């Protein structure tokens, strides 16, 4: 069975609830059958803006940690569109 589930926010919440690191939690999910994480649509990875429009979600560092951890564990990360956003944010390049 191919399990495709859990947003970065859900992964972080699960890890915190069980007092595990994100990597440990993703490892347990992977052992249970998790293969991929769904895309998260267009993420705004600017903490100033996130604090205004979605203060109850992960900050940029937490979001990047979950996505990087998933990539390192061979769970497939969110679709390339999110990774393009990640690249643009990290390098500071503008797409406009």
C-alpha positions as CSV (number, residue, x, y, z in Angstrom):
1,X,0.0,0.0,0.0
2,X,1.3,3.5,-0.9
3,X,0.4,6.0,1.8
4,X,0.4,9.6,0.7
5,X,-0.3,11.8,3.7
6,X,0.7,14.5,6.2
7,X,1.5,18.1,5.6
8,X,4.6,19.7,7.2
9,X,2.4,21.2,9.9
10,X,0.9,17.7,10.6
11,X,4.3,16.1,10.7
12,X,5.6,18.8,13.2
13,X,2.5,18.4,15.3
14,X,2.9,14.6,15.4
15,X,6.5,14.8,16.3
16,X,5.9,17.3,19.1
17,X,2.9,15.3,20.5
18,X,5.1,12.2,20.7
19,X,8.1,14.1,21.9
20,X,10.2,12.9,18.9
21,X,12.4,14.8,16.4
22,X,10.9,15.4,13.0
23,X,13.3,12.8,11.5
24,X,12.3,10.2,14.1
25,X,8.6,10.8,13.5
26,X,9.0,10.6,9.7
27,X,11.0,7.4,10.2
28,X,8.2,5.8,12.2
29,X,5.7,6.9,9.5
30,X,7.9,5.5,6.8
31,X,8.1,2.2,8.7
32,X,4.3,2.2,8.8
33,X,4.0,2.7,5.0
34,X,4.3,6.4,4.4
35,X,5.8,6.9,0.9
36,X,5.1,10.5,0.0
37,X,4.0,13.8,1.4
38,X,1.3,15.8,-0.4
39,X,2.1,19.1,-1.9
40,X,1.3,22.2,0.2
41,X,0.2,24.5,-2.5
42,X,2.0,27.8,-2.7
43,X,3.9,28.4,0.5
44,X,5.0,31.9,1.4
45,X,8.3,31.4,3.2
46,X,8.7,34.8,4.7
47,X,8.2,34.8,8.5
48,X,7.0,38.5,8.5
49,X,4.2,37.7,6.0
50,X,3.4,34.3,7.6
51,X,3.0,35.9,11.0
52,X,0.3,38.1,9.4
53,X,-1.6,35.7,7.3
54,X,-1.2,32.3,9.0
55,X,0.2,32.8,12.5
56,X,-0.9,29.3,13.6
57,X,1.2,27.6,11.0
58,X,4.9,26.6,11.0
59,X,7.5,29.3,10.6
60,X,9.8,29.1,7.6
61,X,12.6,27.3,9.5
62,X,10.2,24.6,10.8
63,X,8.7,24.1,7.3
64,X,12.1,23.8,5.7
65,X,13.2,21.4,8.4
66,X,10.2,19.1,7.7
67,X,10.7,19.1,4.0
68,X,14.5,18.6,4.2
69,X,14.0,15.7,6.7
70,X,11.5,14.1,4.5
71,X,13.9,14.4,1.5
72,X,16.7,12.9,3.6
73,X,14.6,9.9,4.6
74,X,13.7,9.2,1.0
75,X,10.0,10.1,1.5
76,X,9.3,12.1,-1.5
77,X,9.0,15.8,-0.7
78,X,6.2,18.0,-1.9
79,X,5.9,18.6,-5.6
80,X,8.6,20.6,-7.5
81,X,6.6,23.8,-7.4
82,X,7.2,24.0,-3.6
83,X,10.9,23.2,-4.1
84,X,11.1,26.0,-6.7
85,X,9.7,28.3,-4.0
86,X,12.2,26.9,-1.6
87,X,15.1,27.7,-4.0
88,X,13.8,31.2,-4.7
89,X,13.4,31.9,-1.0
90,X,16.8,30.6,0.0
91,X,18.7,32.3,-2.8
92,X,16.7,35.5,-2.5
93,X,16.0,35.6,-6.2
94,X,12.9,37.3,-7.4
95,X,10.6,35.6,-9.9
96,X,8.8,38.8,-10.9
